[in-house]
């Protein structure tokens, strides 16, 4: 499934890198602990988090994640917006609580799992 | 031009790739004396639309969802599979090129072909159009990756250098407590390593480990530096700071151990995973630390 389809089906807000939504996504990872994401997320994962600060962009970039999705109606910090735009990392958000959001993503066919 | 070369690549593949390379090997089959009624569960559970009928390891027929529906319509669900199956089964041999299968699908209009071993005549697999498509895609991806590797050969930077030893040294300054720029050193090192043709897996591991080292400098110290040295044999990363030092390195290495203040934890850092991540990523890691003087973390990644 393309990132674009997920955005449409869940009505996500697209804050940055709207031109980069053609990427195919099959898996996701949900965590608010950056080291946990660094350790266990896999390249191409959709990352669901509550963290809104600029370091999320560095993590997404280093791990080559497909996109960052802010849950629970959180909005990105201004520096986060700027950095994500500059690095062309799609920054998305949803008013749904994290549990609900992950459940919807699972229903769309995204699966979890982690790097060993 | 690209279109054409892609197309001819696919042409080439259907001649090169054998049926056995793309067929499904775990065949769900049914015995001839099984009542047609039981097909329902088999077809549903395995999400298939037909299955070979096998007796004592030998293929004796094939029965499809269409046959099942016919029986359902005629109220013949108690008939045996043997009475309702197609017995003149067209088959493929495992060693045939995929092009034969493609032609057969086109000619016959069937949805699947049982695959036999040419020597023993035993059923070894089953082939659908879907199997062919995903098999060819897998093969295309394999060749694409192989070509990528060729295009970015490992360590091209060192090729042709005549010296008893050669290395590149990269230095990055890390500002303490500056969360807005945290991660910049790891990002810069990562893209530099890619650019000079280092293997992707090594780059990823080095980037993760460097990121964690960098975060430790940002969180706990007023600043430090990260120095990376690249030789044809290995990448080393040395993270150095004049911070408070680690009183008990063994304890700090325990997963979940953290001395990070609350405000740092709220940002999602300080979960006590950093050093473990580094240890997991690096082929070798040494920590030297003196309380009140600073810490040096040395990591090595073999090439």
Interface residues (C-beta under 8 A of the other chain):
Chain A: X32 X33 X34 X35 X36 X38 X39 X43 X49 X51 X53 X54 X55 X56 X58 X59 X61 X62 X63 X64 X79
Chain B: X179 X180 X182 X183 X184 X186 X187 X190 X204 X207 X208 X211 X212 X215 X267 X268 X269 X271 X273 X274 X276 X277 X280
